[in-house]
Amino acid sequence: MNVPVDIVARIERLELAARAVVEGHLAGRHRSPRHGFAVEFAQHRDYSPGDDPKHIDWKVFGRAEKYHIKQFEQETNLVAWLLVDASASMRYGSGDLTKYDLASRAAAAIATLTARQSDAVGLVTFTHKVQNWLKPSTSLGHVRDVMRCLAEGPYDEAAEVGATIGEIAGRIGRRAVVMIFSDLLDDVAPFLESLKHLKYHKHDIVVFQTLDVAELEFDFRHPTLFKGLEVAAEVITDPLSVRDQYLEAITKHLDELEDGCRRLEIDRVLLRTDTDLGHALAMCLQKRMN
């Protein structure tokens, strides 16, 4: 298959960006979160000083009045699914980096790191429908296919994040780590319902909300033309006259997402176009290791 020159160039830029993030921030920090995730019971053994008390089998203790530790064995290697919003709204960027650039670099870095530890990574890019679906693979060559699919986006289509992720949840299969990359500028309730669907299937979920600094701070000073990226709308307004209302609305939206994820015990990580991606990912992985 002949790949367009511009897509090849974007793949190469993604590879360089992913390598820089992994080698500069993530190498040596990541530990596979398999323990307690994709495991099955193997046997008991006697408790020894230093063992984690959370693995004590209290039912056995009740019968034998002696501490026994549950031992487990891995079912398989970790499977990580990367779900990347490639809709038109992700095209926005007030600086050199768009939201989609940031989401793609984050997904590419995690794909690279996952493959390096011999775990499997799969990718779904989506708008209001699935655009690309790559089944999980442990091959390092598979990572380039991930980057090729990422390089094809974003698309001139609107997103329906909740409905589409709900559909994806029914197709993923066995338990996995599911990482979602999206600006989530959509209705909160359907998105939280899609997370419940993923939780029902026992997936471990991380939500990376990817936003531009201008969307968070609305630091416009002069009359500005605002264009809808997913709806046909244009308006010229004095941003100073609407800034307070806008910031109130975006804060309410973010608080609803954070509260919903917290109630579902799901990590939500805010990725901003004006902050260091490697540092943000490293902090996320460090938190999950503790």
C-alpha positions in Angstrom: 0.0 0.0 0.0 1.3 3.4 -0.9 1.2 5.8 2.1 1.0 9.5 1.3 4.2 11.5 1.8 2.5 13.8 4.4 1.4 10.7 6.4 4.9 9.3 6.3 6.3 12.6 7.6 3.7 12.6 10.4 4.6 9.0 11.4 8.3 9.9 11.6 7.5 13.0 13.8 5.3 10.8 16.0 8.1 8.2 16.4 10.6 10.9 17.3 8.2 12.5 19.8 7.3 9.2 21.4 10.9 8.1 21.7 11.8 11.5 23.3 9.0 11.1 25.9 9.8 7.4 26.7 13.5 7.9 26.9 13.4 11.3 28.6 10.7 10.6 31.2 9.2 7.1 31.3 12.1 4.6 30.9 12.7 2.9 34.2 9.5 4.4 35.8 7.0 2.0 34.4 6.0 -1.2 36.1 3.4 -3.4 34.5 0.1 -3.2 36.5 -0.7 -6.8 36.0 -0.7 -7.8 39.7 -4.3 -8.0 40.9 -5.5 -7.3 37.3 -5.1 -10.3 35.0 -4.4 -13.0 37.6 -5.9 -16.2 38.9 -5.6 -18.0 42.2 -2.9 -20.6 42.3 -2.4 -21.8 45.9 -2.0 -20.9 49.6 1.3 -20.7 51.6 2.1 -19.8 55.2 2.3 -16.2 56.1 5.8 -14.8 56.6 6.8 -11.5 58.2 6.9 -8.8 55.5 4.1 -10.3 53.4 1.4 -7.8 52.4 -1.6 -8.4 54.8 -4.1 -7.7 52.0 -3.3 -11.1 50.6 -4.2 -12.9 53.8 -7.1 -15.4 53.2 -9.3 -14.5 56.2 -11.8 -17.4 55.4 -8.9 -19.9 55.9 -7.8 -18.1 59.0 -11.4 -18.4 60.4 -11.2 -22.2 60.0 -7.6 -22.9 60.8 -6.8 -19.9 63.1 -3.5 -19.6 61.1 -2.5 -17.0 58.6 -2.2 -18.1 55.0 -1.3 -16.0 52.0 -3.1 -16.3 48.6 -0.7 -16.8 45.8 -1.6 -16.0 42.2 -0.3 -16.7 38.7 -0.5 -14.5 35.7 -3.2 -15.4 33.1 -1.4 -13.6 30.2 0.6 -10.5 29.5 -0.9 -7.1 30.0 -3.2 -5.9 27.2 -3.5 -2.1 26.7 -6.1 -0.5 24.5 -5.6 3.1 23.4 -8.9 4.8 22.4 -8.1 8.1 20.7 -10.7 10.8 19.8 -9.9 11.8 16.2 -12.8 14.2 15.7 -12.7 17.7 14.2 -12.7 19.4 17.6 -9.3 17.8 18.4 -7.8 19.8 15.5 -7.8 22.9 17.6 -4.6 24.4 18.9 -3.9 28.0 19.9 -0.1 27.4 19.5 2.1 25.0 17.6 0.5 21.9 19.1 -3.1 20.9 18.5 -5.1 18.7 21.0 -4.8 15.9 18.5 -1.1 16.2 18.3 -0.8 16.0 22.1 -3.2 13.0 22.3 -1.4 11.2 19.5 2.0 11.8 21.1 0.8 10.5 24.4 -0.8 7.4 22.8 2.4 6.8 20.7 4.6 7.1 23.8 2.5 4.6 25.8 2.3 2.2 22.8 6.1 2.3 22.6 6.6 1.7 26.3 4.0 -1.1 26.4 5.7 -2.9 23.4 9.1 -2.5 25.0 8.0 -4.5 28.0 6.6 -7.2 25.8 3.0 -6.4 26.5 0.3 -6.1 23.9 -1.2 -2.8 22.7 -4.2 -2.2 20.6 -5.6 1.1 19.1 -9.0 2.5 18.2 -9.3 5.9 16.7 -12.9 7.3 16.6 -15.2 10.2 15.8 -18.9 9.4 15.9 -17.8 6.0 14.6 -14.7 3.8 14.7 -12.1 5.0 12.1 -9.3 2.6 12.8 -9.2 -0.7 14.8 -5.9 -2.4 15.4 -6.0 -5.6 17.4 -3.5 -5.9 20.3 0.0 -7.2 19.4 3.3 -7.4 21.3 5.3 -6.8 18.1 7.5 -3.7 18.1 6.7 -3.4 14.4 3.0 -3.1 15.4 3.8 0.2 17.1 4.5 1.7 13.7 1.1 0.6 12.6 -0.3 2.4 15.6 1.5 5.5 14.6 0.4 5.2 11.0 -3.3 5.1 12.1 -2.7 8.0 14.5 -1.1 10.0 11.7 -4.2 9.6 9.5 -6.3 11.8 11.9 -8.0 13.9 12.8 -11.1 13.7 10.6 -13.6 16.3 9.6 -16.3 14.6 11.6 -18.1 15.3 14.8 -17.6 13.1 17.9 -20.2 11.2 20.0 -17.8 10.2 22.6 -20.1 8.4 25.0 -22.0 6.4 22.4 -18.9 5.4 20.5 -17.0 4.3 23.5 -20.0 2.4 24.7 -20.0 0.5 21.3 -16.2 -0.1 21.6 -16.6 -1.4 25.1 -18.7 -4.3 23.8 -16.0 -5.3 21.3 -12.7 -5.1 23.3 -13.0 -8.6 24.8 -11.1 -9.8 27.9 -10.0 -7.5 30.7 -7.5 -4.9 29.7 -6.1 -1.5 30.6 -8.2 1.0 28.6 -6.8 4.5 28.0 -9.0 7.1 26.6 -7.6 10.3 24.9 -10.2 13.0 24.2 -11.0 16.6 24.9 -14.4 15.3 26.2 -16.2 18.5 25.1 -19.4 16.5 24.9 -22.3 15.6 27.2 -20.9 14.2 30.4 -23.7 11.8 31.3 -23.4 9.5 28.2 -19.6 9.5 28.6 -19.9 8.3 32.3 -22.4 5.7 31.2 -19.8 4.4 28.7 -17.2 4.2 31.5 -19.7 2.1 33.5 -19.9 -0.2 30.6 -16.1 -0.6 30.6 -16.1 -1.1 34.3 -18.8 -3.8 34.0 -16.3 -5.8 31.9 -13.6 -5.4 34.6 -11.4 -3.1 32.5 -8.8 -0.9 34.3 -9.5 2.6 32.9 -7.5 5.8 32.6 -9.0 9.0 31.1 -6.6 11.5 29.5 -8.5 14.7 28.9 -6.6 16.7 26.3 -7.3 20.4 26.2 -5.7 23.5 24.8 -4.5 26.2 27.1 -6.9 28.7 25.4 -9.9 26.5 26.2 -8.9 26.4 29.9 -7.9 30.1 30.4 -9.8 31.9 27.6 -7.1 34.5 27.5 -8.4 36.4 24.4 -8.1 40.2 24.6 -9.5 41.5 21.3 -12.7 41.0 19.3 -12.4 37.5 17.9 -14.1 35.3 15.3 -15.0 31.9 16.8 -15.7 29.0 14.5 -17.4 25.7 15.3 -15.2 22.8 14.3 -18.0 20.2 14.5 -21.0 22.5 13.8 -21.5 25.1 11.1 -21.4 28.2 13.4 -19.4 31.4 13.4 -19.6 34.3 15.9 -17.6 37.5 16.4 -17.6 38.7 20.0 -15.7 40.7 22.6 -14.1 37.8 24.6 -13.7 40.0 27.7 -17.5 40.3 27.9 -18.1 36.6 28.0 -14.9 35.3 29.7 -16.4 35.0 33.2 -19.5 33.0 31.9 -17.2 30.8 29.8 -14.8 30.0 32.6 -17.8 29.2 34.9 -19.2 26.9 32.3 -15.9 25.1 31.5 -15.1 24.7 35.3 -18.5 23.2 35.9 -18.0 20.8 33.0 -14.5 19.7 34.3 -15.8 19.3 37.8 -18.6 17.1 36.6 -16.2 14.9 34.8 -13.8 14.7 37.7 -16.6 13.9 40.2 -18.0 11.2 37.9 -14.6 9.6 37.4 -13.9 9.7 41.1 -17.1 8.0 41.9 -16.3 5.3 39.4 -12.7 5.0 40.9 -11.2 5.9 37.5 -8.1 8.0 37.1 -8.6 11.2 35.1 -5.5 13.0 33.9 -5.6 16.5 32.4 -3.1 16.9 29.5 -2.6 20.5 28.5 -1.0 21.8 25.3 1.2 24.2 27.3 2.7 21.7 29.7 5.4 19.0 29.4 3.8 15.8 28.2 6.6 13.5 29.5 6.3 14.9 33.0 2.5 14.5 33.0 2.7 10.9 31.8 5.5 10.1 34.3 3.4 11.5 37.2 0.4 9.4 36.1 2.5 6.2 35.9 4.2 6.9 39.2 0.8 7.4 40.9 -0.4 4.0 39.5 2.7 2.3 40.8 2.2 3.4 44.4 
